[in-house]
Amino acid sequence: MVKLGRLEEAVEAYGEAIGTNPEYASYYYERSIIYQDLGLIDEAKRDLGNLMDFKNKH
């Protein structure tokens, strides 16, 4: 989806994936990049913060 320029759909897909497997850190990272591409910097920072919290727990 990302390669096809369907960024909003990719955000939704990553959100669903996170809902299914919230411990998979790569989902947060990938979604943060998409948020950045969309200009949604606060959302990107939030996902990176979640990623850092996850990494600190493990």
C-alpha positions as CSV (number, residue, x, y, z in Angstrom):
1,M,0.0,0.0,0.0
2,V,2.8,2.4,0.9
3,K,4.5,1.9,-2.5
4,L,1.2,2.5,-4.2
5,G,0.8,5.9,-2.4
6,R,-2.1,4.6,-0.4
7,L,-0.7,6.0,2.9
8,E,-4.0,6.4,4.7
9,E,-4.9,2.8,4.1
10,A,-1.4,1.7,5.2
11,V,-1.9,3.6,8.5
12,E,-5.2,1.8,9.0
13,A,-3.6,-1.6,8.3
14,Y,-0.8,-0.9,10.7
15,G,-3.3,0.1,13.3
16,E,-5.1,-3.2,12.9
17,A,-1.9,-5.1,13.0
18,I,-0.9,-3.2,16.3
19,G,-4.3,-4.1,17.7
20,T,-3.7,-7.8,16.9
21,N,0.0,-7.8,18.0
22,P,0.9,-4.7,20.1
23,E,4.3,-6.2,21.0
24,Y,5.6,-6.2,17.5
25,A,7.7,-3.0,17.6
26,S,8.3,-2.8,13.8
27,Y,4.6,-1.9,13.3
28,Y,5.1,1.3,15.3
29,Y,8.2,2.3,13.4
30,E,6.7,1.7,10.0
31,R,3.6,3.6,10.9
32,S,5.6,6.5,12.3
33,I,7.3,6.8,8.9
34,I,4.0,6.9,7.1
35,Y,2.7,9.5,9.6
36,Q,5.8,11.6,8.9
37,D,5.2,11.3,5.1
38,L,1.6,12.5,5.7
39,G,2.9,15.5,7.7
40,L,1.3,14.1,10.9
41,I,4.4,14.8,13.1
42,D,2.6,14.4,16.5
43,E,1.3,11.0,15.5
44,A,4.8,10.0,14.3
45,K,6.3,11.1,17.6
46,R,3.7,9.2,19.5
47,D,4.5,6.0,17.6
48,L,8.2,6.5,18.1
49,G,7.5,7.0,21.8
50,N,5.6,3.8,22.0
51,L,8.4,2.1,20.2
52,M,10.9,3.4,22.8
53,D,8.7,2.3,25.7
54,F,8.5,-1.2,24.2
55,K,12.2,-1.4,23.7
56,N,12.9,-0.2,27.3
57,K,10.6,-3.0,28.6
58,H,12.5,-5.7,26.8
